[in-house]
Amino acid sequence: MTERQRSPEYLYRVAFEKLKACIESGELPPNTPLPAEKRLAAELGFSLGTVRHATQLLRDEGLVVTVPSKGTFVCESRAQPCGELHSRE
């Protein structure tokens, strides 16, 4: 069974794990903006809703923060809250 044939509930976890791996490996370094959700969906091969759910999980885990009108950014570390990231801009 391929990833695409599994339930949508599982697909957001796959997208989350892929993005988390990119963050933890340094492929997406701290303070770097994530690509737009539509672009991520196209690159990962998932629906926009699946990518949005995965992005929410990243926020919940403290891996990224979303700044209105600026984008979603990778946090420095989970130990260091990222709520003030870009707040001075």
C-alpha positions in Angstrom: 0.0 0.0 0.0 1.4 3.4 -0.9 1.3 6.5 1.2 -1.4 8.0 -1.1 -3.7 5.0 -0.5 -3.7 5.3 3.2 -6.3 7.3 5.1 -6.1 11.1 5.2 -5.6 10.9 8.9 -2.4 9.1 8.3 -1.2 11.4 5.5 -0.9 14.5 7.6 1.5 12.5 9.9 3.6 11.5 7.0 3.8 15.2 5.9 4.6 16.2 9.4 7.4 13.7 9.8 8.9 14.8 6.4 8.9 18.4 7.4 10.1 17.6 10.9 13.0 15.6 9.4 14.0 18.6 7.2 14.0 20.9 10.3 15.9 18.5 12.5 18.5 17.7 9.8 19.2 21.4 9.2 17.9 21.3 5.7 15.4 24.0 7.0 17.7 26.0 9.4 16.4 28.1 12.2 14.7 31.4 11.3 14.2 30.2 7.7 10.7 30.6 6.3 8.8 27.5 5.2 7.7 27.5 1.6 4.1 28.6 1.2 1.6 25.8 2.0 0.4 25.5 -1.6 4.0 25.0 -2.7 4.7 22.5 0.1 1.6 20.6 -1.0 2.8 20.4 -4.6 6.4 19.5 -3.6 5.3 16.8 -1.1 2.4 15.5 -3.2 -0.3 16.0 -0.6 -3.4 18.1 -0.5 -3.4 21.6 0.9 -5.5 20.5 3.9 -3.1 17.7 4.7 -0.2 20.2 4.6 -2.1 22.7 6.8 -2.7 20.0 9.4 1.0 19.0 9.3 2.0 22.6 9.7 -0.3 22.9 12.7 1.4 19.9 14.3 4.8 21.6 13.7 3.5 24.7 15.6 2.1 22.5 18.4 5.5 20.8 18.7 7.3 24.2 18.9 9.2 23.6 15.7 7.8 26.6 13.8 5.9 29.8 14.4 3.6 31.6 12.1 3.8 35.4 11.9 0.7 37.0 10.3 1.5 38.6 7.0 5.1 37.3 7.1 5.0 33.5 7.0 5.9 30.4 9.0 9.4 30.3 10.3 11.6 27.5 11.8 12.3 28.1 15.5 15.8 28.1 17.0 15.0 25.1 19.2 12.2 23.4 21.1 13.9 24.4 24.4 13.8 28.0 23.4 10.3 29.4 22.9 9.8 31.0 19.5 6.9 33.2 20.3 9.0 36.3 20.1 10.6 35.3 16.8 10.2 38.2 14.3 8.2 40.2 16.9 10.6 43.1 16.6 10.0 43.4 12.9 
